[in-house]
Amino acid sequence: MLTLVGIGMLFFMAMVVFILVRWGRLKLNGRYPVSTLTFIAILFTSGLDVGLIMFPLTEFPVYADIKENSEYAFANPLAIEFGFWGFLVWAIYFVTCFYFCAIEPKVKFFEIIWVKWINNIVIIGTCAFTAHLLFANLSWYLPGIAASEGFPWFYALIVGGTILFAVYSSTELKFVKILSLSSGGLFFALILGLGSVAFMSENVSGPDYFSTLPLLTGYFEHLHRFVLPINDYHAFYLFWWFAWSIMIGQFTARFVGNMRTIWLFLAMLIWPSLSIGLWFSVLYIFHLKGLDTSGFINLAMVFVGIVFVINSLDSLIRLYSDNLNLTVARFGRQKYIALHAFLMMSLTVLFSVQFIKIQWVGALVIGIGLCCFVYIALGRQQQPLPKTQALVPLPANKKSPD
């Protein structure tokens, strides 16, 4: 599996370079073009889930323990955490977003029956995995309501309610912008809130913030170390990103609004990474200073995490239901909600008992990407690809398409 995900990363990074060189100045428009600000909000909140909120505080101690985990010794824990979530991995999203915005309408590879079914299996599976992550992490953040023995029914009710809310919100397109903008606003409010709480504590001073942020440069100093999997846990993250990429590409491509490819690339890498870096820096101060997060802080983090899950599930349910014609128009609202809620809850249980693993879903995406490349290379597409609009200078005897 390490070899497979390594091949996937090298292939997608090569595609980033190829796309920028060949179509760097190509103007892109999706089906529902929005402003750049709204697009970034949709991208950020759709492309991330509860793991961003809930994982770092549980992972910093692991990355800091280099006696037990010597493979992390090359960088500080904050840089490692950022490397698992920020910058480079967003380039995978860029490839799929560009493909579905500029290439797929001409190639129509995803309209092939077997590809269409695998694509939607990936979307449905990753959708359920998002709900599973929420269920798996509630015990760490809300230990006071955990069952002393037996099945944690209260956590199951929280996850079930989240799924129901997301399925309902997916019935109308108007909820997309509302969820994206509100979840983005809540996330930045959470950063400011936790930053203020830390600053008011006795152990934290202003210079602590300025000494923490520069630690992120450790990621860029060792950027090449994050291309290939560091270990099995890093491979799990990469497979997770691949699993998300195919559906995030399809979803976000709809909202690209008159952006050149190079600006799409920069928007997809820089803005989410800045937000992630600020959030992780604040959490890292809590880790370094041993600040307590129990009570209201954990509740706030769980609440924002749930909003992230609702936003992600809303986007993904809307996507696969459209692809498979499992829509409100076909079934009516009540049957639609019952169908998708049952499907999501059932698959969430299967992930929880490890009957399904996200690594398998990510492997399918890598396979689809390689098959699509071969399909295009063999000239199977029915329409020509977009004209080259390169970032590199053109020969003197040729004029730019612009």
SVG drawing of the C-alpha trace seen along z (x, -y; Angstrom):
<svg xmlns="http://www.w3.org/2000/svg" viewBox="-42 -40 58 46">
<polyline fill="none" stroke="black" stroke-width="0.4" points="0.0,0.0 2.9,-2.4 4.1,-1.8 0.7,-2.5 0.1,-5.7 3.7,-6.8 3.0,-6.2 -0.2,-8.2 1.6,-11.1 4.3,-11.2 1.7,-11.0 -0.5,-13.8 2.5,-16.1 3.7,-15.5 0.1,-16.4 0.3,-19.7 3.5,-20.7 2.0,-19.6 -1.3,-21.5 0.5,-24.7 2.9,-24.6 0.3,-23.7 -2.8,-25.5 -1.5,-28.0 -3.3,-31.0 -6.5,-29.2 -9.7,-30.9 -12.0,-28.5 -15.7,-28.7 -17.9,-26.2 -21.6,-25.5 -22.4,-27.8 -19.6,-30.5 -19.2,-32.4 -16.9,-35.1 -13.4,-34.2 -14.2,-34.7 -17.2,-32.5 -15.3,-29.9 -12.5,-29.8 -15.1,-29.5 -16.7,-26.6 -13.4,-24.9 -12.1,-25.2 -15.2,-24.1 -16.0,-21.4 -12.5,-20.1 -12.0,-19.7 -13.9,-17.8 -13.9,-17.1 -10.4,-15.7 -9.0,-19.2 -10.6,-20.3 -10.2,-17.1 -7.0,-15.4 -4.1,-17.8 -4.3,-17.8 -4.2,-14.0 -1.4,-13.8 1.1,-16.4 2.3,-14.1 2.9,-11.3 5.0,-13.5 6.9,-14.9 7.9,-11.4 10.8,-10.7 12.1,-7.9 9.0,-5.8 8.5,-7.5 12.0,-8.3 10.7,-8.9 9.3,-12.2 12.7,-13.5 13.4,-15.6 11.0,-18.3 9.0,-19.7 5.5,-18.4 3.8,-21.5 5.5,-21.2 4.7,-17.5 1.0,-18.2 0.9,-20.9 2.6,-18.6 -0.2,-16.1 -2.9,-18.7 -1.5,-21.8 -0.2,-23.1 1.2,-20.2 -1.8,-17.9 -4.1,-20.6 -2.4,-20.3 -4.2,-16.9 -7.5,-18.9 -6.2,-21.3 -5.6,-18.5 -9.1,-17.1 -10.8,-20.5 -9.0,-21.6 -9.8,-18.2 -13.5,-18.4 -13.7,-22.0 -11.7,-22.0 -11.1,-18.4 -14.0,-16.1 -16.6,-18.1 -14.6,-17.2 -13.3,-13.8 -16.4,-12.4 -14.4,-9.7 -16.6,-9.7 -19.7,-9.0 -18.4,-5.6 -20.6,-3.2 -18.0,-1.3 -16.1,-4.6 -19.4,-6.3 -20.2,-3.5 -16.7,-3.4 -16.7,-7.2 -20.0,-7.2 -18.9,-4.3 -15.9,-6.4 -18.0,-9.4 -20.5,-7.5 -17.8,-5.6 -15.8,-8.7 -18.9,-10.5 -19.7,-7.8 -16.0,-7.8 -16.4,-11.5 -19.3,-10.6 -17.3,-7.7 -14.4,-10.1 -16.8,-12.3 -18.1,-9.2 -14.5,-7.9 -13.3,-11.2 -16.2,-12.2 -15.0,-10.1 -11.7,-12.1 -13.4,-15.5 -16.6,-14.6 -15.4,-12.0 -18.0,-13.1 -20.9,-11.7 -19.2,-8.4 -21.0,-5.2 -19.2,-3.4 -19.8,-0.2 -21.6,1.1 -22.4,-0.8 -22.0,-4.7 -25.5,-5.5 -25.2,-9.2 -22.4,-9.6 -24.4,-7.5 -27.3,-10.0 -25.0,-12.9 -23.7,-11.4 -27.1,-10.2 -28.6,-13.7 -25.6,-15.2 -26.3,-12.9 -30.0,-13.7 -29.3,-17.4 -26.9,-17.1 -29.3,-15.0 -32.0,-17.6 -29.7,-20.5 -28.7,-18.6 -32.3,-18.9 -31.9,-22.5 -28.9,-24.2 -29.4,-27.4 -27.8,-25.8 -24.4,-25.4 -23.4,-29.0 -25.0,-29.4 -23.1,-26.3 -19.8,-27.2 -19.8,-30.8 -21.1,-30.1 -18.7,-27.2 -15.8,-29.2 -16.8,-32.1 -17.2,-29.7 -13.8,-28.3 -12.1,-31.7 -14.1,-32.6 -12.8,-29.4 -9.2,-30.4 -9.7,-33.8 -11.5,-32.4 -8.9,-29.8 -6.1,-32.2 -7.7,-34.7 -8.2,-31.9 -4.5,-30.9 -3.3,-34.5 -5.3,-35.1 -3.7,-32.1 -0.7,-32.7 1.7,-30.5 1.3,-32.2 2.6,-35.6 2.6,-37.5 6.1,-36.3 4.8,-32.7 2.7,-33.3 5.6,-34.8 7.9,-32.0 5.3,-29.3 4.3,-30.5 7.9,-30.3 8.0,-26.6 5.8,-26.1 8.9,-26.8 10.1,-23.4 7.6,-22.0 8.8,-24.0 12.4,-23.1 11.6,-19.5 8.8,-19.7 10.2,-16.7 9.9,-14.5 6.1,-14.8 5.7,-13.7 6.2,-10.0 4.7,-8.4 6.8,-8.7 5.2,-5.7 1.9,-3.8 0.1,-6.6 1.2,-9.2 0.1,-6.8 -3.3,-6.6 -3.5,-10.4 -2.5,-10.4 -5.1,-7.7 -7.6,-9.8 -6.7,-12.9 -7.0,-10.9 -10.4,-9.6 -11.6,-13.1 -10.0,-14.5 -12.2,-13.0 -15.4,-14.3 -14.0,-17.7 -12.8,-18.2 -16.2,-17.5 -18.0,-19.6 -15.7,-22.7 -15.3,-22.7 -19.0,-23.7 -18.2,-27.0 -15.1,-28.2 -15.8,-31.7 -13.7,-33.2 -10.3,-32.2 -7.1,-31.5 -5.6,-28.1 -2.6,-29.7 -4.9,-31.7 -7.0,-28.6 -3.8,-26.8 -2.6,-29.5 -6.1,-30.0 -6.4,-26.3 -2.9,-26.0 -2.4,-29.3 -5.6,-30.3 -6.6,-27.0 -3.0,-26.5 -2.9,-29.9 -6.0,-29.1 -4.8,-25.7 -1.4,-27.1 -3.0,-29.7 -5.3,-27.0 -2.5,-24.5 -0.3,-27.2 -2.9,-28.1 -3.5,-24.4 0.3,-23.9 0.5,-26.5 -2.2,-24.6 -0.1,-21.5 3.3,-23.1 1.9,-24.9 -0.3,-22.0 -3.5,-24.1 -6.7,-22.4 -9.4,-22.3 -12.0,-20.4 -15.5,-22.0 -16.5,-24.9 -13.5,-24.7 -14.0,-21.1 -17.7,-21.7 -16.9,-24.6 -14.5,-22.5 -17.1,-19.6 -19.8,-22.1 -17.6,-23.6 -16.5,-20.0 -20.1,-19.0 -20.8,-22.0 -17.8,-21.0 -19.2,-17.4 -22.7,-18.7 -21.1,-21.0 -19.0,-18.1 -21.9,-15.6 -24.2,-18.1 -21.8,-18.6 -21.1,-14.9 -24.6,-13.7 -25.7,-16.3 -23.0,-15.2 -23.6,-11.4 -27.4,-11.8 -27.2,-13.9 -24.8,-11.5 -27.1,-8.5 -30.4,-10.3 -31.3,-9.6 -32.7,-13.1 -35.6,-14.9 -37.3,-15.4 -37.4,-11.7 -38.3,-10.4 -39.8,-13.4 -38.3,-14.9 -39.4,-12.3 -38.2,-9.3 -35.0,-11.1 -34.1,-11.8 -35.0,-8.3 -32.9,-6.7 -29.8,-8.7 -29.9,-8.8 -30.2,-5.0 -27.3,-4.6 -25.0,-7.0 -25.7,-5.5 -25.3,-1.9 -21.9,-2.7 -20.8,-4.7 -21.3,-1.5 -19.3,0.5 -16.4,-1.9 -16.6,-1.8 -16.3,2.0 -13.5,1.7 -15.4,3.7 -14.4,0.9 -11.2,-1.1 -10.5,-4.5 -7.2,-3.2 -9.2,-1.0 -11.3,-4.0 -8.1,-6.1 -6.6,-3.2 -9.6,-3.2 -9.1,-6.9 -5.5,-6.4 -6.5,-3.7 -9.2,-5.8 -6.7,-8.7 -4.2,-6.4 -6.9,-4.9 -8.1,-8.3 -4.6,-9.4 -4.2,-6.2 -7.7,-6.8 -6.7,-10.4 -3.2,-9.3 -4.7,-6.7 -7.0,-9.4 -10.3,-7.9 -11.9,-11.2 -14.5,-12.4 -13.6,-16.1 -10.3,-17.9 -8.7,-19.0 -8.5,-22.8 -6.0,-24.8 -2.6,-25.3 -2.3,-28.5 1.1,-28.1 2.9,-30.0 6.2,-29.5 7.1,-31.8 5.9,-30.7 8.2,-30.3 8.9,-33.5 6.9,-32.5 3.8,-31.9 1.3,-34.2 -0.3,-33.7 -4.0,-32.6 -4.7,-35.6"/>
</svg>
